Amino acid sequence: MSNWISLGSIEQFAAESATEVVVGTSIVAVIQVEEQFFAIDGICAHQGGPVGKGQMCGHVVTCPWHGWQYDVRSGKHELSEIHQQSFEVEIRDSELWINMPED
């Protein structure tokens, strides 16, 4: 079932960077790369670090706590089969919307 939630204006998300956003009871990393937006679970699978505060290099975000890296297009960890949950996003009238699972 779709549960679309507005994250606000796309202008609040800096290009080529990750932003931590609280959506309901979830922390989400919202990433803008090459004018495309992606959203993955903002809590690192390793030890709960803040993925949304990580550094970007291309389509890879690096968790600032211990350097775990994820491809923002899929949520896949760069060196294992671990995946961060990813979320569908879309732009509507200059606002970014995210499709979150229902609690």
ChimeraX commands (.cxc) that place a marker at each C-alpha (Angstrom):
marker #1 position 0.00,0.00,0.00 radius 0.5
marker #1 position 1.29,3.47,-0.84 radius 0.5
marker #1 position 2.00,5.90,1.98 radius 0.5
marker #1 position 3.38,9.01,0.30 radius 0.5
marker #1 position 4.75,11.69,2.63 radius 0.5
marker #1 position 6.09,15.12,1.65 radius 0.5
marker #1 position 9.65,15.86,2.75 radius 0.5
marker #1 position 9.35,19.51,1.71 radius 0.5
marker #1 position 10.98,21.60,-0.98 radius 0.5
marker #1 position 13.70,19.99,-3.08 radius 0.5
marker #1 position 15.74,23.15,-2.52 radius 0.5
marker #1 position 16.49,22.12,1.07 radius 0.5
marker #1 position 18.53,19.11,-0.13 radius 0.5
marker #1 position 22.08,20.00,-1.19 radius 0.5
marker #1 position 23.40,18.54,-4.43 radius 0.5
marker #1 position 25.88,15.66,-4.20 radius 0.5
marker #1 position 25.28,15.17,-0.49 radius 0.5
marker #1 position 23.30,13.16,2.04 radius 0.5
marker #1 position 20.73,14.62,4.42 radius 0.5
marker #1 position 19.27,12.96,7.51 radius 0.5
marker #1 position 15.47,13.22,7.69 radius 0.5
marker #1 position 13.04,11.92,10.32 radius 0.5
marker #1 position 9.91,10.47,8.72 radius 0.5
marker #1 position 7.39,9.30,11.30 radius 0.5
marker #1 position 9.38,6.89,13.49 radius 0.5
marker #1 position 12.11,6.28,10.88 radius 0.5
marker #1 position 15.41,7.98,10.12 radius 0.5
marker #1 position 16.03,8.19,6.39 radius 0.5
marker #1 position 19.10,9.25,4.41 radius 0.5
marker #1 position 17.98,11.39,1.47 radius 0.5
marker #1 position 20.62,11.78,-1.20 radius 0.5
marker #1 position 20.74,13.96,-4.30 radius 0.5
marker #1 position 23.17,12.83,-7.01 radius 0.5
marker #1 position 23.24,14.31,-10.50 radius 0.5
marker #1 position 19.80,15.91,-10.01 radius 0.5
marker #1 position 18.27,12.55,-8.97 radius 0.5
marker #1 position 17.00,11.80,-5.47 radius 0.5
marker #1 position 17.40,8.56,-3.54 radius 0.5
marker #1 position 16.34,7.50,-0.05 radius 0.5
marker #1 position 17.69,4.65,2.07 radius 0.5
marker #1 position 17.48,3.60,5.70 radius 0.5
marker #1 position 19.44,6.21,7.63 radius 0.5
marker #1 position 20.66,3.81,10.34 radius 0.5
marker #1 position 23.80,1.95,9.30 radius 0.5
marker #1 position 23.52,-1.85,9.39 radius 0.5
marker #1 position 26.95,-2.07,11.06 radius 0.5
marker #1 position 26.51,-0.28,14.39 radius 0.5
marker #1 position 23.68,2.18,13.89 radius 0.5
marker #1 position 25.70,5.10,12.56 radius 0.5
marker #1 position 24.04,8.10,10.86 radius 0.5
marker #1 position 24.19,7.28,7.13 radius 0.5
marker #1 position 22.42,10.56,6.35 radius 0.5
marker #1 position 25.41,12.46,7.73 radius 0.5
marker #1 position 27.88,10.56,5.55 radius 0.5
marker #1 position 30.14,11.73,2.76 radius 0.5
marker #1 position 29.25,11.19,-0.90 radius 0.5
marker #1 position 31.46,9.99,-3.72 radius 0.5
marker #1 position 29.47,9.41,-6.90 radius 0.5
marker #1 position 26.58,7.10,-5.99 radius 0.5
marker #1 position 28.23,5.86,-2.78 radius 0.5
marker #1 position 27.56,7.22,0.70 radius 0.5
marker #1 position 30.04,6.42,3.48 radius 0.5
marker #1 position 28.78,6.12,7.05 radius 0.5
marker #1 position 30.83,8.53,9.19 radius 0.5
marker #1 position 31.20,6.15,12.13 radius 0.5
marker #1 position 33.11,3.19,10.66 radius 0.5
marker #1 position 33.29,3.76,6.91 radius 0.5
marker #1 position 30.65,1.33,5.71 radius 0.5
marker #1 position 29.68,2.26,2.17 radius 0.5
marker #1 position 26.34,1.89,0.40 radius 0.5
marker #1 position 25.23,2.44,-3.19 radius 0.5
marker #1 position 22.40,4.94,-2.82 radius 0.5
marker #1 position 20.60,3.62,-5.91 radius 0.5
marker #1 position 19.97,0.22,-4.31 radius 0.5
marker #1 position 21.04,0.44,-0.66 radius 0.5
marker #1 position 23.55,-2.38,-1.27 radius 0.5
marker #1 position 26.65,-2.47,0.91 radius 0.5
marker #1 position 29.75,-2.19,-1.29 radius 0.5
marker #1 position 31.54,-5.30,0.05 radius 0.5
marker #1 position 28.79,-7.71,1.11 radius 0.5
marker #1 position 25.25,-8.81,0.42 radius 0.5
marker #1 position 23.86,-6.49,3.11 radius 0.5
marker #1 position 21.22,-4.03,1.90 radius 0.5
marker #1 position 19.88,-0.91,3.54 radius 0.5
marker #1 position 16.15,-0.60,2.89 radius 0.5
marker #1 position 15.52,1.81,0.04 radius 0.5
marker #1 position 12.43,3.92,-0.50 radius 0.5
marker #1 position 10.73,5.21,-3.62 radius 0.5
marker #1 position 10.89,9.00,-4.02 radius 0.5
marker #1 position 9.44,11.40,-6.54 radius 0.5
marker #1 position 9.24,15.11,-7.18 radius 0.5
marker #1 position 5.82,16.76,-7.28 radius 0.5
marker #1 position 5.61,20.51,-7.87 radius 0.5
marker #1 position 9.15,21.14,-6.52 radius 0.5
marker #1 position 8.51,19.04,-3.40 radius 0.5
marker #1 position 10.19,15.72,-2.63 radius 0.5
marker #1 position 7.84,12.90,-1.67 radius 0.5
marker #1 position 8.78,9.53,-0.17 radius 0.5
marker #1 position 6.77,6.32,-0.16 radius 0.5
marker #1 position 7.13,4.85,3.34 radius 0.5
marker #1 position 5.78,1.52,4.55 radius 0.5
marker #1 position 2.91,1.86,6.98 radius 0.5
marker #1 position 3.88,1.45,10.66 radius 0.5
marker link #1:1,2 radius 0.2
marker link #1:2,3 radius 0.2
marker link #1:3,4 radius 0.2
marker link #1:4,5 radius 0.2
marker link #1:5,6 radius 0.2
marker link #1:6,7 radius 0.2
marker link #1:7,8 radius 0.2
marker link #1:8,9 radius 0.2
marker link #1:9,10 radius 0.2
marker link #1:10,11 radius 0.2
marker link #1:11,12 radius 0.2
marker link #1:12,13 radius 0.2
marker link #1:13,14 radius 0.2
marker link #1:14,15 radius 0.2
marker link #1:15,16 radius 0.2
marker link #1:16,17 radius 0.2
marker link #1:17,18 radius 0.2
marker link #1:18,19 radius 0.2
marker link #1:19,20 radius 0.2
marker link #1:20,21 radius 0.2
marker link #1:21,22 radius 0.2
marker link #1:22,23 radius 0.2
marker link #1:23,24 radius 0.2
marker link #1:24,25 radius 0.2
marker link #1:25,26 radius 0.2
marker link #1:26,27 radius 0.2
marker link #1:27,28 radius 0.2
marker link #1:28,29 radius 0.2
marker link #1:29,30 radius 0.2
marker link #1:30,31 radius 0.2
marker link #1:31,32 radius 0.2
marker link #1:32,33 radius 0.2
marker link #1:33,34 radius 0.2
marker link #1:34,35 radius 0.2
marker link #1:35,36 radius 0.2
marker link #1:36,37 radius 0.2
marker link #1:37,38 radius 0.2
marker link #1:38,39 radius 0.2
marker link #1:39,40 radius 0.2
marker link #1:40,41 radius 0.2
marker link #1:41,42 radius 0.2
marker link #1:42,43 radius 0.2
marker link #1:43,44 radius 0.2
marker link #1:44,45 radius 0.2
marker link #1:45,46 radius 0.2
marker link #1:46,47 radius 0.2
marker link #1:47,48 radius 0.2
marker link #1:48,49 radius 0.2
marker link #1:49,50 radius 0.2
marker link #1:50,51 radius 0.2
marker link #1:51,52 radius 0.2
marker link #1:52,53 radius 0.2
marker link #1:53,54 radius 0.2
marker link #1:54,55 radius 0.2
marker link #1:55,56 radius 0.2
marker link #1:56,57 radius 0.2
marker link #1:57,58 radius 0.2
marker link #1:58,59 radius 0.2
marker link #1:59,60 radius 0.2
marker link #1:60,61 radius 0.2
marker link #1:61,62 radius 0.2
marker link #1:62,63 radius 0.2
marker link #1:63,64 radius 0.2
marker link #1:64,65 radius 0.2
marker link #1:65,66 radius 0.2
marker link #1:66,67 radius 0.2
marker link #1:67,68 radius 0.2
marker link #1:68,69 radius 0.2
marker link #1:69,70 radius 0.2
marker link #1:70,71 radius 0.2
marker link #1:71,72 radius 0.2
marker link #1:72,73 radius 0.2
marker link #1:73,74 radius 0.2
marker link #1:74,75 radius 0.2
marker link #1:75,76 radius 0.2
marker link #1:76,77 radius 0.2
marker link #1:77,78 radius 0.2
marker link #1:78,79 radius 0.2
marker link #1:79,80 radius 0.2
marker link #1:80,81 radius 0.2
marker link #1:81,82 radius 0.2
marker link #1:82,83 radius 0.2
marker link #1:83,84 radius 0.2
marker link #1:84,85 radius 0.2
marker link #1:85,86 radius 0.2
marker link #1:86,87 radius 0.2
marker link #1:87,88 radius 0.2
marker link #1:88,89 radius 0.2
marker link #1:89,90 radius 0.2
marker link #1:90,91 radius 0.2
marker link #1:91,92 radius 0.2
marker link #1:92,93 radius 0.2
marker link #1:93,94 radius 0.2
marker link #1:94,95 radius 0.2
marker link #1:95,96 radius 0.2
marker link #1:96,97 radius 0.2
marker link #1:97,98 radius 0.2
marker link #1:98,99 radius 0.2
marker link #1:99,100 radius 0.2
marker link #1:100,101 radius 0.2
marker link #1:101,102 radius 0.2
marker link #1:102,103 radius 0.2
view
